[in-house]
Amino acid sequence: MLANNIEKGEAFVSENYDKSIEELTWHLVKEQLVKANDIKVEQADINNMAKEVTRVQFAQYGMMNVPEDILENYAKEMLKKKESVENLVNRAVESKLSAALKAKATLNEKKISMEEFNKMFE
């Protein structure tokens, strides 16, 4: 880590080491889960994610019923940028992984009081 951040110095590495280890650990866990659940992201998944991101961006400005052709044009522009594509791939993987894990999980619902709920966070 120091070799990759030589210009920032040892203090930077010391301050960010724990966070980097946590991020690396999650990345490795996520990769194993993706592999174990045979998750693959196709071009259609990336295109759909681009349109969904675009739809959400328009919704933030109160534009709820944006025509499909406008969504597609904005999504195409987004797909021209390498950084955007990487982000969309990651989001598509996480979306598929989340769906796969939710399908495997069983919920045991239990009603509890507010006091019991608050104790869970102490």
N, C-alpha and C positions, 0 to 999 in steps of 0.2 A: 504494500500500500504506500509506503514511503517512497519507493522507487517511482511509482506513478504520480506522486504528488510532491516531488523533490522541491519544486519552486514554492510550495505552500508551507513546507517545513514540518518538523516533528510535532509541534504543538497542534497543528491542524489534524494530523493523523491521530494523535492521542484523543482529541476532542470528538472525532468522528468514527473512531474504530468500532465502538460498540454498536452504533447505528448501522455501520457497514456490514458487520457480522450478522446482525438481525435481518437486514435486507437480503444478504447472500443466502442465509438459511431459508428464508421464505421462498426465494427464487428456486433453490434446489428442491424444496418440498413441493412447490407448485409443478416443477418439471416432472417429478416422479408421479404426482397425481395425474397429470396430463397423459403421461405414458401408460400408467396403469389403467386409465379409463379410455384409452385409444382415441383421444381427442385430436381431431385434425381440423384445421381451418382452411377453407377453400376460398377462392376469389369471390364467390357469391357472398360468403360470410363477411368478408372485408367490405364489400360494396354495401351490404345491408347495414353494417355498423356505421359506415360513413353517412348513409342517409339518416340513420337514427340520431347520430350526433348532430347532424345538421337540423333535424326536426326539433331536437331539444334546444338548440341555439335559437332558432326562430321563436320557440315557445317562451323563452326567457324575455323576449320583447313583445309578448302578447299576440304573436302571430301563430294561431293554432291550426288553421286550415290552409297550409301552404301547398300549392299544386305540386303534383308528383314530378313534373318536368323541371321545376325550379329546384326541388330537392336533389334531383339527379345531377343537375348542372353544378350545384355547390359541392356535391359529393365528388364529382369528377375533378373539380379543382383541388379538393382536399387530397385526392389520391395522386396528384402530381408531385407532392412533397414527400420525400423519403421519411422524414421525421413523423409526419402525420400517418403514413402507412404503418410504420412500426408501432405507433400508439394504437391504431385501429386493430392491428393484429393482436396486440396484448389484450385489448378490451374484448375482442371476439373470443380469445382463448379463455379469459376469465369468465365470460358469460356462459360459454359451453361447459366449463369446469363446474361452475356454480350449479347449473342445471343438472349435471350428472351427479353431483354430490347430494343435491336436494332429493333427487329421485331415489337415492340409496338410503337416505336418513329416515328413521322412524321417530315420530314425535310422540311423547307421552305428555299430554296436556294435563295440567294440574292447576286448579284455582288456589291462589294464595292471597293473603291479606296484604295491604300496603306495607305493613310493618315487616312481614316476612320478606317481601320484595326488597325493601330497603336494607335489611340485614345481609342480603346477598352481596352488597357492595361495600361492606365495612372491612 
